[in-house]
Amino acid sequence: MPRSLGDSTPLLHRSGIAGALARFSQRTYAADYIALGFLVAGWTLIQLFVDPFHRMFSLDNKSIQYPFATHERVPVLWSIILSGVIPFLIILAWSAAMHPGVQKTQVTVLGLLVSLMLTTFVTDIIKNAVGRPRPDLLSRCKPARGTPNDQLVSWTVCTETRLHILQEGWRSFPSGHSSFSFGGMGYLCFFLCGQMHVFRPRTDLGRCLLAFCPLMCASLVAISRLDDYRHDVWDVTCGATLGLAVAWFSYRRYYPQLRSVNCDVPYDKADFAREGFDRLGDEEQALAHSLYQRNEPVSDEIFQLEENELSRS
């Protein structure tokens, strides 16, 4: 018995609440904004209620004996300004100068926000789960007098009363500054590459330097974490890789690949819906009808071919 095809109506064409919500989501970016709100809420809960895993350590471990830098070269506020606010302002300035339209500006800003928030959310989850000590852990911890030097000890030997400074001592991997900077600046780099068609043949050097300038800024932010002894090279490298990967993921959700002729034009949601799952349902239905109609003739042809081959042999 063939499978019934009466219930294969695409969701966008159905009546009722489910169809209405599907059509609303197809015409707008409401689902993305809702998901972004969940990311913000999840990140807030992590900051308020989640403590890192306190990995054991020994006092004679030289990799955690670096001094605690009271004044950071790139504080958290400046990291947000450099990697979040400045790319946002650059996109707004580009929109005011080029007049690309509301839809293009919206998806570009939305992609930046998703890149920044998703990078921060994933980074903090990994930080708390791994619980790797920072290079300046002992300066933060201030171990109690009489703590053995050559044995593994837990965080309970610490005498630091400022819990924020103490807890941050076990959030070394990956580097949050590095992932956040590459999440914001990396997205801006991809956006500039697409708008200026950097990857087309014989692109002038000036465009390339301008497009890749944000990556240099992000690299300097990441290097500052090494200079402040907040992270080691492994933390910074993994953080930068994570941020760049999320930035690429966020950019490609809204824009074609950078080698495309239309890499400066974002996807249209209406076209994507018609070329995506909606069209897939029609193709599956047509394919099912075709297979059912050809089922018996095809079997007869196969048996006839087998009989001919046997008679020839």
Backbone bond lengths (Angstrom), bond angles and torsions (degrees), N, CA, C in turn:
res aa  C-N    CA-C-N  psi(-1)  N-CA   C-N-CA  omega(-1)  CA-C   N-CA-C  phi
1 M - - - 1.467 - - 1.518 109.79 -
2 P 1.343 119.47 130.72 1.453 121.21 179.24 1.513 110.78 -72.15
3 R 1.309 116.10 154.42 1.453 121.63 179.02 1.518 109.71 -69.44
4 S 1.325 116.49 138.94 1.464 120.71 179.95 1.514 110.13 -66.16
5 L 1.327 114.43 135.76 1.460 119.89 -177.72 1.519 112.12 -108.01
6 G 1.332 116.82 8.17 1.453 118.38 -175.98 1.514 113.73 -74.62
7 D 1.375 118.24 -19.85 1.460 121.02 -177.27 1.518 112.54 -102.97
8 S 1.335 117.44 22.39 1.466 120.96 -176.82 1.518 112.47 -97.38
9 T 1.332 118.10 20.00 1.468 120.83 178.43 1.521 109.34 -65.72
10 P 1.327 118.67 129.41 1.464 120.26 178.79 1.525 111.06 -58.17
11 L 1.315 115.55 148.23 1.461 120.99 -176.95 1.515 111.80 -59.44
12 L 1.335 117.04 -35.49 1.466 120.03 -178.71 1.515 112.41 -65.82
13 H 1.341 117.48 -22.87 1.461 121.54 -176.84 1.519 113.04 -98.32
14 R 1.324 117.02 0.74 1.447 120.02 -178.54 1.525 110.55 -84.54
15 S 1.320 116.26 155.69 1.454 121.85 176.13 1.525 109.36 -91.43
16 G 1.324 115.45 167.24 1.450 119.69 178.90 1.520 112.31 99.20
17 I 1.328 114.06 -174.54 1.470 120.32 -175.36 1.520 111.01 -67.03
18 A 1.336 117.45 -41.22 1.466 120.17 -178.35 1.517 111.57 -61.59
19 G 1.317 117.70 -44.36 1.458 120.56 178.22 1.511 112.63 -65.78
20 A 1.354 116.24 -40.23 1.463 119.70 179.01 1.520 111.42 -63.44
21 L 1.330 116.97 -43.13 1.464 119.95 178.09 1.521 111.71 -65.09
22 A 1.327 116.23 -38.32 1.466 119.29 178.90 1.515 111.17 -64.90
23 R 1.324 116.82 -41.60 1.475 119.57 178.78 1.524 111.49 -67.95
24 F 1.333 117.43 -37.58 1.458 120.46 177.42 1.526 110.79 -64.85
25 S 1.345 116.75 -42.58 1.462 120.36 178.01 1.515 111.69 -65.69
26 Q 1.349 116.03 -33.55 1.469 119.95 -179.75 1.517 111.76 -69.29
27 R 1.333 117.38 -31.77 1.461 120.45 -177.26 1.520 113.02 -87.99
28 T 1.330 118.71 -20.96 1.452 122.30 -175.01 1.526 110.36 -127.34
29 Y 1.333 114.77 178.62 1.459 122.02 175.98 1.530 110.40 -106.42
30 A 1.343 115.51 30.37 1.462 119.79 -177.14 1.518 111.33 -60.96
31 A 1.329 117.56 -40.37 1.465 120.11 -179.27 1.520 111.65 -61.86
32 D 1.333 116.63 -38.16 1.462 119.89 178.93 1.526 111.29 -67.43
33 Y 1.324 116.83 -40.99 1.464 119.90 178.73 1.525 110.95 -66.12
34 I 1.328 117.48 -38.14 1.462 120.11 177.97 1.529 110.28 -65.05
35 A 1.329 116.34 -44.74 1.464 120.03 177.67 1.527 111.22 -62.08
36 L 1.328 116.68 -37.95 1.463 120.34 177.44 1.522 110.55 -63.54
37 G 1.336 116.66 -39.09 1.453 119.58 176.30 1.519 112.76 -63.05
38 F 1.338 117.33 -37.87 1.461 120.80 176.52 1.527 110.87 -64.88
39 L 1.337 116.64 -37.37 1.462 119.28 176.98 1.526 111.47 -63.08
40 V 1.321 116.18 -43.48 1.470 120.21 178.50 1.528 110.51 -62.47
41 A 1.336 116.39 -44.49 1.461 119.99 179.00 1.528 111.41 -63.20
42 G 1.329 117.07 -42.73 1.457 120.36 179.02 1.515 112.27 -63.71
43 W 1.329 116.16 -42.34 1.468 119.74 178.36 1.522 111.08 -63.57
44 T 1.334 116.94 -39.69 1.463 120.63 178.86 1.517 111.23 -62.82
45 L 1.319 117.30 -42.76 1.463 120.69 178.43 1.523 111.29 -63.39
46 I 1.337 116.65 -37.74 1.469 119.67 177.90 1.524 110.56 -62.53
47 Q 1.331 116.75 -43.87 1.458 120.38 -179.32 1.526 112.20 -64.13
48 L 1.328 117.52 -33.06 1.459 121.07 -174.01 1.528 113.56 -86.94
49 F 1.339 116.94 -34.75 1.456 118.50 -167.08 1.527 115.21 -124.02
50 V 1.307 119.96 -8.81 1.466 121.10 -173.59 1.536 110.02 -105.30
51 D 1.312 115.56 125.99 1.463 121.90 173.78 1.523 109.01 -102.25
52 P 1.320 117.60 151.82 1.467 119.40 -179.48 1.521 111.85 -74.14
53 F 1.316 114.83 158.51 1.461 120.28 170.96 1.525 108.53 -69.29
54 H 1.328 116.49 128.05 1.465 121.09 -176.71 1.521 109.55 -92.81
55 R 1.318 115.16 93.79 1.464 119.72 179.18 1.531 109.79 -71.17
56 M 1.315 116.34 141.92 1.465 120.94 -178.92 1.531 110.57 -69.08
57 F 1.315 116.48 156.37 1.465 122.01 -176.35 1.513 109.24 -149.36
58 S 1.325 116.17 168.22 1.466 121.98 176.38 1.518 108.90 -125.93
59 L 1.302 116.77 147.91 1.460 121.74 -176.09 1.520 113.04 -70.23
60 D 1.330 118.01 -20.79 1.460 120.00 -179.50 1.536 112.54 -90.82
61 N 1.306 117.89 8.60 1.466 122.28 177.19 1.527 108.72 -78.98
62 K 1.329 116.94 109.27 1.461 120.30 -174.87 1.527 112.95 -69.86
63 S 1.331 117.87 -20.64 1.462 119.71 -178.48 1.525 113.35 -71.53
64 I 1.334 117.80 -11.56 1.471 120.45 178.58 1.529 111.09 -118.99
65 Q 1.329 117.14 21.43 1.461 121.30 -177.43 1.525 113.26 -103.13
66 Y 1.318 118.19 13.05 1.467 120.78 -178.56 1.529 110.42 -76.06
67 P 1.319 116.73 156.06 1.477 119.42 -177.23 1.525 111.87 -73.52
68 F 1.316 114.15 154.43 1.456 121.52 177.78 1.529 108.82 -84.90
69 A 1.345 116.50 120.81 1.466 121.73 -178.73 1.524 108.97 -82.62
70 T 1.323 116.28 114.00 1.463 120.05 -179.90 1.518 111.25 -69.02
71 H 1.331 116.76 -40.54 1.459 122.12 179.95 1.535 108.44 -110.07
72 E 1.317 115.55 113.71 1.457 120.66 -179.53 1.525 111.02 -81.65
73 R 1.319 116.48 147.61 1.459 120.21 177.42 1.529 111.61 -66.30
74 V 1.326 117.18 -37.73 1.471 121.83 176.00 1.529 107.00 -129.09
75 P 1.332 117.82 92.76 1.468 119.82 178.36 1.530 111.35 -64.92
76 V 1.323 115.33 171.15 1.459 120.59 -177.92 1.517 111.19 -59.63
77 L 1.335 117.00 -41.81 1.466 120.16 -179.41 1.520 111.44 -61.34
78 W 1.319 116.74 -43.72 1.462 119.42 -179.97 1.526 111.39 -70.86
79 S 1.312 116.89 -29.49 1.463 119.06 175.17 1.527 110.50 -64.34
80 I 1.327 116.77 -41.19 1.471 120.43 177.65 1.522 110.47 -65.03
81 I 1.327 116.76 -40.56 1.471 120.23 -179.92 1.525 111.04 -66.03
82 L 1.328 116.59 -46.46 1.461 120.66 -176.28 1.528 112.44 -69.17
83 S 1.316 116.86 -41.25 1.464 120.30 -172.09 1.516 113.95 -98.24
84 G 1.327 117.74 -16.52 1.449 120.73 -178.66 1.511 114.28 -116.47
85 V 1.335 115.48 -53.96 1.466 119.80 -175.11 1.522 111.31 -70.62
86 I 1.320 117.44 -46.38 1.467 120.00 -177.21 1.535 111.79 -64.23
87 P 1.346 121.27 -47.15 1.473 118.48 174.32 1.519 113.09 -58.09
88 F 1.332 116.94 -37.44 1.464 120.33 177.62 1.522 111.34 -63.12
89 L 1.336 117.42 -43.83 1.462 120.99 178.96 1.527 111.59 -67.41
90 I 1.308 117.08 -36.56 1.470 119.98 177.88 1.532 110.15 -63.98
91 I 1.321 117.14 -41.19 1.466 120.13 178.28 1.523 110.67 -65.14
92 L 1.332 117.04 -40.48 1.459 119.97 177.78 1.526 111.27 -65.55
93 A 1.335 117.23 -40.67 1.468 120.11 177.56 1.518 110.99 -64.55
94 W 1.329 117.08 -40.86 1.464 120.06 176.21 1.522 110.80 -62.12
95 S 1.332 117.01 -40.07 1.465 120.50 179.81 1.520 111.18 -65.42
96 A 1.347 116.67 -40.35 1.458 119.46 179.85 1.523 111.81 -68.29
97 A 1.324 117.24 -31.35 1.464 120.19 -178.02 1.520 112.83 -84.09
98 M 1.334 117.50 -37.10 1.459 121.15 -173.00 1.526 113.64 -98.37
99 H 1.330 117.97 -16.18 1.469 122.26 -179.21 1.534 111.27 51.62
100 P 1.336 118.23 60.27 1.473 119.83 -176.16 1.523 113.52 -77.86
101 G 1.314 118.24 -14.51 1.453 120.81 -175.93 1.518 111.80 108.60
102 V 1.308 115.90 158.97 1.460 121.09 -175.65 1.524 111.33 -66.49
103 Q 1.329 116.77 -41.94 1.457 119.73 -175.34 1.531 111.86 -63.89
104 K 1.311 116.90 -43.13 1.459 120.34 -179.05 1.521 111.27 -68.51
105 T 1.314 117.09 -40.73 1.460 120.06 177.54 1.515 110.65 -64.84
106 Q 1.326 116.22 -40.01 1.465 120.21 -178.71 1.523 111.57 -62.92
107 V 1.323 117.90 -48.52 1.459 119.62 -177.08 1.527 110.98 -68.65
108 T 1.340 117.25 -31.36 1.463 119.54 178.93 1.522 110.94 -67.86
109 V 1.327 116.97 -45.86 1.461 120.46 177.74 1.519 110.84 -67.01
110 L 1.319 116.96 -40.17 1.459 120.42 178.72 1.522 111.19 -61.94
111 G 1.326 117.26 -41.78 1.458 120.20 177.30 1.519 112.17 -61.48
112 L 1.340 117.03 -39.47 1.460 120.61 177.54 1.525 110.92 -63.54
113 L 1.324 117.05 -45.61 1.464 120.70 -179.43 1.527 111.22 -63.41
114 V 1.323 116.74 -41.52 1.465 120.34 178.56 1.527 110.07 -63.84
115 S 1.319 116.91 -42.39 1.461 120.57 -179.68 1.528 111.07 -61.46
116 L 1.316 117.18 -46.50 1.459 121.04 -178.21 1.531 111.70 -66.65
117 M 1.326 115.81 -46.42 1.460 119.04 -174.75 1.518 111.77 -72.51
118 L 1.330 117.27 -40.82 1.460 120.07 179.10 1.526 110.88 -66.13
119 T 1.330 116.98 -39.08 1.462 120.46 177.08 1.519 111.14 -61.61
120 T 1.325 116.97 -46.67 1.466 120.97 -179.58 1.517 111.35 -63.55
121 F 1.320 116.60 -42.47 1.465 121.45 -178.52 1.534 111.07 -62.68
122 V 1.320 116.70 -49.47 1.469 120.53 -179.11 1.527 110.79 -65.96
123 T 1.327 116.81 -40.52 1.465 120.52 179.81 1.515 111.57 -60.20
124 D 1.328 117.41 -45.54 1.467 120.10 -177.64 1.519 111.64 -68.52
125 I 1.333 117.53 -34.38 1.466 119.30 175.93 1.525 110.50 -62.13
126 I 1.329 116.30 -46.04 1.469 119.72 -179.26 1.520 110.58 -67.11
127 K 1.326 117.51 -41.22 1.465 121.12 179.50 1.528 111.43 -54.55
128 N 1.327 115.74 -51.62 1.461 119.89 -176.24 1.519 112.11 -70.58
129 A 1.321 117.53 -32.35 1.463 120.10 -179.17 1.530 111.76 -73.18
130 V 1.333 117.24 -39.76 1.467 120.84 -177.41 1.524 111.21 -77.17
131 G 1.339 117.08 -46.98 1.458 120.25 178.86 1.512 114.07 64.51
132 R 1.310 116.59 40.33 1.467 119.36 -178.52 1.530 109.95 -79.92
133 P 1.350 118.46 134.36 1.463 120.82 179.70 1.531 111.81 -66.64
134 R 1.306 115.29 144.33 1.465 121.16 176.53 1.535 109.74 -78.13
135 P 1.341 116.72 161.82 1.473 118.75 176.49 1.529 113.87 -61.81
136 D 1.334 118.12 -21.72 1.462 120.88 -179.69 1.530 111.90 -104.53
137 L 1.330 117.45 26.93 1.462 120.30 -173.60 1.524 112.52 -60.80
138 L 1.330 118.04 -45.00 1.458 119.48 -176.03 1.523 111.84 -64.68
139 S 1.328 116.86 -33.56 1.465 119.53 176.55 1.522 110.92 -68.09
140 R 1.308 117.12 -31.34 1.461 120.84 176.13 1.538 111.16 -76.65
141 C 1.313 114.63 -42.91 1.462 120.49 -172.62 1.530 112.99 -68.97
142 K 1.331 116.55 -44.94 1.464 121.87 -174.43 1.532 110.26 54.62
143 P 1.328 115.99 69.32 1.472 119.76 -175.14 1.529 111.92 -58.05
144 A 1.315 114.89 149.27 1.460 121.06 179.75 1.522 110.40 -66.24
145 R 1.308 115.34 149.83 1.462 120.68 179.28 1.533 109.58 -63.74
146 G 1.339 114.98 136.71 1.452 120.44 -179.13 1.512 113.38 94.85
147 T 1.352 118.11 -0.59 1.460 120.30 177.53 1.525 109.33 -68.45
148 P 1.329 119.62 128.73 1.482 120.94 -178.68 1.524 111.43 -63.47
149 N 1.318 115.93 141.77 1.459 121.25 -176.16 1.527 113.00 -82.89
150 D 1.317 117.40 -30.57 1.462 121.02 -170.87 1.524 113.16 -105.77
151 Q 1.315 117.41 21.56 1.452 120.94 179.12 1.526 110.29 -127.34
152 L 1.321 114.71 152.38 1.458 118.87 175.04 1.519 109.10 -73.83
153 V 1.327 114.63 131.31 1.459 120.82 -179.60 1.525 108.60 -127.59
154 S 1.306 115.86 162.32 1.462 121.17 -179.88 1.525 109.99 -98.86
155 W 1.305 114.87 178.13 1.459 120.30 -176.35 1.527 112.59 -70.26
156 T 1.319 117.29 -11.27 1.460 119.35 -178.38 1.526 112.96 -69.78
157 V 1.340 117.82 -11.42 1.470 119.49 177.92 1.522 111.32 -81.18
158 C 1.333 117.46 -7.39 1.459 121.04 -177.51 1.524 110.63 -75.28
159 T 1.332 115.37 145.00 1.470 121.12 179.35 1.519 112.46 -113.00
160 E 1.317 118.02 2.11 1.460 121.14 178.39 1.527 109.42 -64.36
161 T 1.330 115.96 128.02 1.471 121.01 -177.78 1.524 112.89 -91.38
162 R 1.314 117.70 -18.42 1.470 120.09 178.99 1.531 107.69 -84.08
163 L 1.336 114.96 102.42 1.457 120.49 -171.77 1.528 112.65 -63.06
164 H 1.327 117.79 -34.71 1.466 119.04 -178.46 1.527 110.88 -62.91
165 I 1.327 116.23 -46.11 1.467 119.80 179.13 1.518 110.38 -64.46
166 L 1.317 116.94 -39.51 1.461 120.48 -178.79 1.528 111.48 -67.60
167 Q 1.332 116.87 -47.91 1.469 120.13 -178.11 1.525 111.83 -63.94
168 E 1.318 116.63 -35.51 1.465 119.48 179.22 1.522 111.88 -65.07
169 G 1.319 117.24 -16.59 1.458 120.36 178.67 1.517 113.35 -66.05
170 W 1.335 118.29 -16.38 1.467 121.90 178.65 1.536 111.74 -112.08
171 R 1.306 116.48 25.86 1.467 120.67 177.26 1.529 109.82 -122.88
172 S 1.309 115.71 56.25 1.459 119.98 -175.95 1.517 113.40 -88.43
173 F 1.350 117.10 -36.20 1.471 120.66 -173.13 1.517 110.44 -113.57
174 P 1.351 116.16 128.26 1.470 128.69 -10.46 1.527 110.74 -85.70
175 S 1.300 116.89 174.35 1.458 121.81 179.97 1.525 110.73 -70.23
176 G 1.328 116.42 121.26 1.460 120.59 179.03 1.512 112.87 -70.09
177 H 1.334 117.31 -39.91 1.462 120.13 176.03 1.525 110.89 -59.41
178 S 1.324 116.38 -42.67 1.465 120.17 -177.54 1.528 111.10 -67.30
179 S 1.326 117.40 -47.38 1.460 119.56 -178.83 1.521 110.87 -65.41
180 F 1.329 117.76 -41.19 1.461 120.42 -178.92 1.524 111.53 -66.83
181 S 1.325 116.81 -41.24 1.464 119.83 -179.20 1.525 111.39 -66.29
182 F 1.325 116.86 -41.51 1.464 118.72 178.18 1.514 111.59 -76.10
183 G 1.325 118.07 -25.07 1.449 119.84 174.38 1.521 112.39 -66.79
184 G 1.336 116.95 -39.85 1.462 120.74 178.88 1.514 113.29 -84.61
185 M 1.335 116.26 -53.24 1.457 120.30 -179.46 1.523 111.91 -68.77
186 G 1.327 117.11 -33.46 1.461 119.70 176.62 1.510 111.56 -64.12
187 Y 1.325 116.59 -42.50 1.472 119.81 177.00 1.525 110.45 -62.48
188 L 1.337 117.04 -42.34 1.466 119.82 178.13 1.521 110.88 -62.51
189 C 1.325 117.41 -37.46 1.460 121.16 177.72 1.522 110.99 -62.65
190 F 1.318 117.49 -46.76 1.464 120.43 178.68 1.524 111.23 -62.38
191 F 1.318 116.05 -39.75 1.458 119.83 179.78 1.532 110.96 -63.91
192 L 1.324 117.23 -45.20 1.462 120.11 179.24 1.525 111.03 -65.43
193 C 1.318 117.11 -38.25 1.464 119.90 177.85 1.524 110.84 -61.60
194 G 1.321 116.84 -40.17 1.452 119.60 179.32 1.518 112.96 -70.17
195 Q 1.314 116.78 -42.31 1.464 119.27 -177.52 1.522 112.57 -69.81
196 M 1.326 117.39 -30.05 1.463 121.11 -179.37 1.520 113.17 -101.21
197 H 1.338 117.30 5.63 1.468 121.88 178.26 1.529 111.33 51.69
198 V 1.319 115.15 52.23 1.461 120.25 -174.92 1.525 112.00 -64.81
199 F 1.329 117.80 -32.29 1.458 120.46 -174.13 1.527 113.24 -93.02
200 R 1.300 118.05 13.15 1.461 119.10 172.50 1.522 108.93 -80.57
201 P 1.326 119.69 158.84 1.474 121.18 -177.61 1.531 111.87 -61.79
202 R 1.320 114.67 141.33 1.466 123.40 174.04 1.531 112.61 60.54
203 T 1.334 117.27 36.42 1.466 120.54 173.68 1.527 109.01 -71.08
204 D 1.330 117.16 138.11 1.462 120.40 -176.77 1.523 110.61 -68.37
205 L 1.330 115.23 154.40 1.455 121.66 -175.05 1.522 111.95 -64.79
206 G 1.323 117.46 -33.17 1.457 120.47 -178.66 1.521 112.59 -59.06
207 R 1.312 116.89 -42.72 1.461 120.07 178.19 1.525 111.18 -64.09
208 C 1.313 116.18 -40.27 1.461 119.72 -179.92 1.530 111.41 -63.41
209 L 1.325 116.28 -45.54 1.461 119.48 -179.83 1.518 111.35 -63.30
210 L 1.326 116.96 -41.30 1.457 120.45 179.63 1.524 111.27 -65.54
211 A 1.325 116.88 -40.47 1.458 120.17 -177.63 1.524 111.91 -69.67
212 F 1.322 117.72 -36.32 1.456 120.94 -176.93 1.526 113.16 -91.84
213 C 1.309 117.69 -0.04 1.467 121.01 176.93 1.528 112.56 -58.46
214 P 1.340 120.13 -41.01 1.474 118.78 177.74 1.523 113.99 -58.08
215 L 1.324 117.73 -33.19 1.461 119.41 178.58 1.522 111.71 -66.54
216 M 1.324 116.58 -34.72 1.463 119.61 176.46 1.524 110.59 -65.90
217 C 1.330 116.48 -41.09 1.469 119.86 177.45 1.523 110.91 -62.87
218 A 1.335 116.84 -42.28 1.459 120.04 177.93 1.521 111.30 -63.94
219 S 1.319 117.44 -37.49 1.465 120.82 178.91 1.530 111.03 -64.28
220 L 1.326 117.32 -39.19 1.462 120.08 178.97 1.525 111.45 -65.88
221 V 1.326 116.57 -37.67 1.466 119.49 175.73 1.522 110.33 -62.74
222 A 1.328 116.60 -42.77 1.459 120.40 179.69 1.532 111.29 -65.48
223 I 1.319 117.19 -40.17 1.467 120.68 179.95 1.524 110.90 -65.04
224 S 1.329 116.92 -32.16 1.466 119.87 179.70 1.519 111.74 -61.95
225 R 1.328 117.35 -26.97 1.465 120.21 178.24 1.525 111.39 -71.33
226 L 1.325 116.41 -27.09 1.463 119.50 173.71 1.521 110.64 -73.79
227 D 1.323 116.04 -40.05 1.462 120.15 -179.14 1.525 112.21 -66.91
228 D 1.335 116.98 -30.32 1.465 120.69 178.94 1.525 112.64 -87.15
229 Y 1.341 117.45 0.78 1.467 122.93 -178.08 1.533 111.96 58.81
230 R 1.318 115.95 32.21 1.468 119.93 174.76 1.536 110.71 -86.54
231 H 1.327 117.09 -27.08 1.462 121.74 -177.41 1.517 109.18 -145.54
232 D 1.336 115.41 165.55 1.453 120.64 170.47 1.526 108.95 -104.31
233 V 1.322 116.28 -178.31 1.468 120.73 -175.17 1.525 111.19 -62.70
234 W 1.325 117.51 -37.11 1.465 120.71 -179.29 1.528 110.98 -63.57
235 D 1.328 117.05 -43.59 1.472 120.46 178.87 1.521 111.18 -60.92
236 V 1.331 115.47 -45.74 1.458 120.37 -176.36 1.527 111.08 -67.91
237 T 1.321 116.63 -42.90 1.473 120.36 -178.91 1.525 111.53 -63.17
238 C 1.317 116.44 -46.23 1.469 119.58 179.66 1.523 111.39 -67.17
239 G 1.325 117.12 -37.44 1.454 119.34 177.18 1.518 112.07 -64.20
240 A 1.331 116.41 -43.35 1.464 119.97 178.23 1.520 111.35 -63.67
241 T 1.322 116.96 -41.43 1.468 120.66 179.05 1.523 111.19 -63.53
242 L 1.324 116.34 -42.41 1.459 120.71 178.32 1.526 111.08 -61.91
243 G 1.332 117.08 -48.14 1.455 120.08 -179.52 1.515 112.97 -62.61
244 L 1.340 116.68 -40.66 1.460 120.27 179.73 1.525 111.34 -67.92
245 A 1.330 117.11 -37.37 1.464 120.36 178.86 1.527 111.11 -66.21
246 V 1.320 117.43 -42.57 1.459 120.51 178.55 1.530 110.36 -67.31
247 A 1.326 117.20 -38.12 1.466 120.10 177.65 1.523 110.99 -62.12
248 W 1.325 117.25 -42.65 1.471 120.79 177.73 1.521 111.12 -64.79
249 F 1.325 116.47 -41.71 1.467 120.57 177.65 1.525 110.67 -60.96
250 S 1.329 117.22 -45.57 1.464 120.42 -178.81 1.519 111.29 -66.61
251 Y 1.320 117.11 -40.64 1.464 119.74 -179.41 1.521 111.53 -65.73
252 R 1.328 117.45 -43.37 1.459 120.38 -175.92 1.530 112.77 -73.50
253 R 1.311 117.57 -14.17 1.459 119.55 174.35 1.523 111.51 -68.92
254 Y 1.315 116.97 -23.12 1.466 120.35 -175.45 1.527 113.42 -119.02
255 Y 1.324 118.03 -18.59 1.462 120.84 -176.08 1.529 110.04 -126.98
256 P 1.342 117.09 152.86 1.472 120.14 175.92 1.521 110.89 -69.78
257 Q 1.332 115.73 175.18 1.454 120.31 178.77 1.532 110.33 -64.55
258 L 1.319 116.10 154.67 1.462 120.99 -171.13 1.521 112.89 -70.21
259 R 1.302 118.98 -17.41 1.461 121.14 177.35 1.527 112.06 -90.50
260 S 1.317 117.20 0.04 1.454 120.72 179.46 1.530 110.66 -73.13
261 V 1.321 116.08 151.22 1.466 120.55 177.35 1.522 110.46 -64.44
262 N 1.323 116.98 -34.01 1.466 122.16 -179.20 1.522 111.60 -104.13
263 C 1.327 117.32 38.66 1.453 120.33 -177.10 1.522 113.14 -68.17
264 D 1.327 117.80 -14.84 1.463 120.88 179.33 1.524 112.70 -91.75
265 V 1.316 117.83 0.67 1.470 122.23 -177.64 1.522 108.66 -112.80
266 P 1.334 119.01 122.21 1.470 120.23 179.72 1.516 112.09 -70.35
267 Y 1.315 115.56 161.95 1.458 120.61 177.47 1.524 110.07 -64.03
268 D 1.317 115.55 148.27 1.457 121.63 173.32 1.521 108.37 -98.29
269 K 1.323 116.80 124.94 1.457 120.20 -174.86 1.521 112.67 -62.91
270 A 1.329 117.19 -35.00 1.461 119.65 -179.77 1.528 110.90 -65.87
271 D 1.329 117.09 -44.14 1.463 120.25 178.42 1.515 111.29 -65.51
272 F 1.323 116.56 -39.26 1.462 119.89 -178.23 1.520 110.86 -65.44
273 A 1.333 116.60 -40.11 1.459 119.00 179.67 1.516 111.16 -64.38
274 R 1.340 116.28 -38.83 1.458 119.03 -179.28 1.521 111.49 -71.60
275 E 1.349 116.33 -33.71 1.455 120.04 -179.34 1.518 112.52 -88.49
276 G 1.335 117.14 -5.66 1.448 119.82 -175.41 1.509 112.75 -102.34
277 F 1.340 116.83 -119.80 1.453 121.39 -172.34 1.529 112.15 -68.18
278 D 1.346 117.17 -31.47 1.454 119.28 179.28 1.517 110.56 -62.58
279 R 1.312 115.86 -45.03 1.454 119.65 179.58 1.526 111.35 -69.94
280 L 1.326 115.81 -31.18 1.457 119.78 -179.11 1.522 111.43 -62.09
281 G 1.343 116.81 -38.07 1.450 119.67 178.21 1.514 112.35 -62.93
282 D 1.334 117.53 -41.66 1.466 120.36 177.59 1.517 111.59 -64.33
283 E 1.330 116.90 -40.74 1.456 120.16 -178.99 1.530 110.84 -66.82
284 E 1.322 116.95 -39.97 1.461 119.33 178.26 1.525 110.91 -63.86
285 Q 1.342 116.56 -40.07 1.450 120.09 -179.96 1.527 110.98 -64.12
286 A 1.323 117.03 -45.59 1.459 120.48 179.26 1.521 111.55 -63.72
287 L 1.337 116.34 -38.77 1.458 120.10 179.74 1.527 111.02 -66.61
288 A 1.319 117.00 -38.76 1.460 119.99 179.27 1.524 111.06 -64.82
289 H 1.339 117.22 -42.82 1.458 120.65 177.16 1.526 111.25 -60.06
290 S 1.343 116.35 -43.44 1.456 121.08 -177.64 1.522 111.50 -64.14
291 L 1.338 116.76 -43.31 1.459 120.21 -179.70 1.524 111.96 -66.29
292 Y 1.322 115.66 -37.40 1.466 118.53 -179.47 1.525 111.36 -67.80
293 Q 1.349 116.06 -39.53 1.456 119.65 -178.99 1.522 112.05 -70.15
294 R 1.320 116.82 -30.84 1.466 120.64 -176.02 1.517 112.96 -96.99
295 N 1.316 117.01 4.49 1.464 119.48 -172.66 1.526 111.90 -61.58
296 E 1.338 118.48 -56.10 1.452 121.42 -176.34 1.526 112.95 -71.01
297 P 1.346 120.98 -45.16 1.471 119.63 178.45 1.516 112.89 -58.75
298 V 1.301 116.26 -38.28 1.460 118.72 -179.66 1.523 110.44 -64.19
299 S 1.344 116.47 -40.40 1.464 119.52 179.18 1.523 110.88 -63.89
300 D 1.369 117.94 -41.66 1.455 121.05 178.07 1.520 111.47 -61.38
301 E 1.341 115.77 -40.65 1.463 118.97 179.94 1.525 110.86 -64.23
302 I 1.335 116.71 -38.80 1.462 119.17 -179.16 1.526 110.79 -65.16
303 F 1.369 116.43 -44.75 1.454 118.91 179.31 1.530 111.62 -63.84
304 Q 1.347 117.78 -38.19 1.461 121.08 179.98 1.513 110.84 -64.33
305 L 1.369 116.57 -40.05 1.453 120.01 178.58 1.526 110.88 -64.49
306 E 1.336 116.59 -39.66 1.453 118.98 -179.57 1.534 110.60 -65.76
307 E 1.375 117.95 -40.11 1.461 120.68 178.84 1.528 111.18 -64.43
308 N 1.327 117.94 -39.58 1.465 121.08 178.46 1.524 111.10 -63.30
309 E 1.337 116.98 -41.63 1.451 119.44 -179.66 1.538 111.34 -65.38
310 L 1.364 116.01 -38.50 1.452 118.74 178.94 1.521 112.11 -66.71
311 S 1.361 116.43 -38.76 1.463 119.60 -179.85 1.516 111.60 -67.47
312 R 1.348 117.58 -33.93 1.471 120.39 178.37 1.512 111.62 -69.29
313 S 1.308 115.60 -36.63 1.461 118.57 -179.74 1.543 110.41 -76.38
